[in-house]
Amino acid sequence: MNLKGSVQSMTESSYTADSLGKTDKVDSITTEFFFDDGGYLQKQISKDQTGAITEELNFTRNEKGTLTEFTNVKKGKLSSRLVTEIAEDGLTYTGGRTFDSTGKQDSYYGDLKTNEYGIVYAGKQYKLDSTIKNEWEMKFDKANFVGGISKDSTGKESYNGSVKLNDKRDAASETSTTRDKDSTKTESFTYTYEKYDDKGNWLQRTAVKDGKTSKILKREFIYYK
């Protein structure tokens, strides 16, 4: 997220351009992010236009800020849960197990690689029969995502992307190719930033695709005092 300052919460609203290029109507989803005073994400909430919560992501961490458990709740019902396995240093991820909405384990993680910022940049997700469900290897410039590759259970690429950063270390452009079954889609975006606050966090970003405005994101921040 490349956030500056002691962020307590961030609200993000998106405005997708219509066929005429107008972006005056907010999309159906608004996302709220909540952080502890150490800067770690604790909760992420998505709401529809009526203000009803459609999805809630909860992040439980140890005293060093390392993720120990993650839950995904959709429309008030548990959808999935992840429990991580951590080395004795309390920082390095060694594995993890996922569970479905009934509490039954449905996969596990292994071969994980963690960078100095606590980001798991590479690893594999296995089915319970020990066959690969998916695998990934992402690239970061410090804590900022700059691209990577993920593959599905057949070994075919499901994502291949790259991001270029500007001098503020925010995304300046992005290109990605994704595949779903036998269909592939390649997209390229450039980003411009119209507003920043006094902490250096952007408040409005415009995404341009094929020379036309595709989406505008607006953010509001509350900081710890």
N, C-alpha and C positions, 0 to 999 in steps of 0.2 A: 504493500500500500504506500510505502515511502512517506509515512506520516512524520511530521515534525511537531515538537512540543509535547506536553502531557495531555493527550487526548482522552477525554472521558467517554464521549460518544460522538458518533458521526451518522448523519442521516443522508442517504443518497437517493435522489429521484431521477428517473430517466425520461426523456422526451424523444420518442422515435419519430422520424420524419415520415409524413404521409406521401402519397403519390405526387403531391404538388410541392413537396419539400418543406412543408410547414411543420413546426415543432412546438406548437402552442398548447398542446394537451399532454398532460402527464400520462405515462404508461400505467398499467394496472397494478404494478408492483413498486412499492417503496421499501428500501432496505435500511435497517438501523443496526449499527454496530456499537457494542459496548466493551470498554477496555478497563482493566484494573489499573491501579496507579503505577504499576511497573511497565505498562504499555502492552500487556498481553491481551489478546482478544478473548473475551469471556462468553459473549453471546451475540448472535446475529439473528435478527427478526425480519421477516418479509411480511408486508401487509398489502391487502388489495385496496381499491379506491374507496371502499367504505370504512377502512381502518381496521378491518378484521385480520387477525393473524393467520396467514396461510402456511407459514413454515417457521420453525424455531430451531436454531442450531446452538447447542450448549457445549462449552469447552471447559473441562476440569483439568487443573494443572497442579503439579507439585510445587514445593517451595522455591524451586529454581526456575519455574515458569514452563517446564516441559509438559506437554500434553499427556495426560494419563487416561482420559476418557472423552469421547465425543458422542453426542446423541443428536439425532435428526427427528424432530417431531413435526408432523404434517397434520394440519387441521385438528390439533389437540391430541393426536394419537402417535405413539412412538412408531417411527418408520424403520430406523436402523440404529445400531450402536457400534462403536469401535472402542476397544480396550487395548492400549499400547503396552509394550514390554520395553523396559528401560534398563540400561546398564547401571552398574554400581555408582558411576559418577553422577547419576541423576539427570544427565543431559542427553546421552546418546541413545537413540532408538535402536532396539535390536529385533523387534517384531511387533505383531499386533494381531488381534482377532476381531472379526466382524460378526454381528448377530442381526437376524432379521426382526420383523415386527413382533414375532412370537417369542423372541428370546433365544431362538435356536441359532447356533453358530453356522455360518454359511461360507466363510473363507478365512484365510490368514495371510499375514505378510511376512516376507523374509528377504534376505540379501539387501537390507536397507543401508543406504549411505547418507550420513548427516553432515552438513557443512558447519562451519564455525558459528553460524547464526541460528543453529537449531532447526534448519530446514531439511527435511528429508527430500533430497534431490533425485534419488534413484532407488529403485527397489522392484519387487515383484509381488503380485497378489496371486495366491494359490487357491484353487478349489480344495474341498476337503479330501479329494482323492489324490492330492498333491500334483495335479496338472496345473499349468499356468493359466490364470484367468486374464491377467494383463501385466504389463511391465512398463517401466518408464525411466527416462534419464533426462532430467531438466538441467538447464544452465542458469546460473545467477551471477550477476555482477554485484558483489557484496550481498545484500539481502534483496536485490531487485531482480525479478524474473526477466530473462533475455531470450528464452526459447527452449526448445527441447523436442524430444520424440517420445511417443508412447505407442505400444503395440498391443494387439488383442491376443486372444488365446491361440490363434493360428499363426502368430508371428508377423502378421501384416500390420503396417503402420496405421494407427487410428488417428494420430495427430502428429503433425510436424510443423513447428512454427518458430518464428524469430521476432524479437522486439528490439528496436533501437531506442536508446534513451537520449533525452535532451540534456542541457547543462544543469538542470535542476534534478536530474535523475528520474524524471517522469517519462512515461512512454511517449515517443515522438512518432513512431510508426510501427505497424505490426502486420505480419503476413502469416497466414496459417492455412494448412490443408488438413481437412478432417474427412474421415471415411466412416460411413454407416452402412454395413453390409456391403453391397456392390456399388454404392453411390459415393462419389467424392465431391468435395466442395472446397475451392480455394478462394480466400478473401484477403484483401489488403485494405488497411485503414491508415490514415494519417490523423494525428491529433493536434489540436491547438488549444491553448489554455487562455481563457479570457479574463479570469479573475483569480487572485490569490489573497489569502488573509495575511495578517501581520506575523504569523508564525511560519509562513512559507508554504502552507498547504493550499492546493488549488481548490477553488469553489465552483468553477464551471469549465467543462471540457467539451469540445465539439469533435465528433468523429466524422471524417469525410471518407466516402467510398465512391470510387469511379467519378471523382470530381464533384460529387454532390453531398450535402450534409446528410448523414445517416442517423445520428443520434446525438443528443445533448445530455450530459450528466451534470446535475447540480448537487453540491454537497453543503451541509451545515454542520458546524462543529460546536461542541461544548468541551471546555478544557478544565482540568483540575486546577484549583486555586492554590 
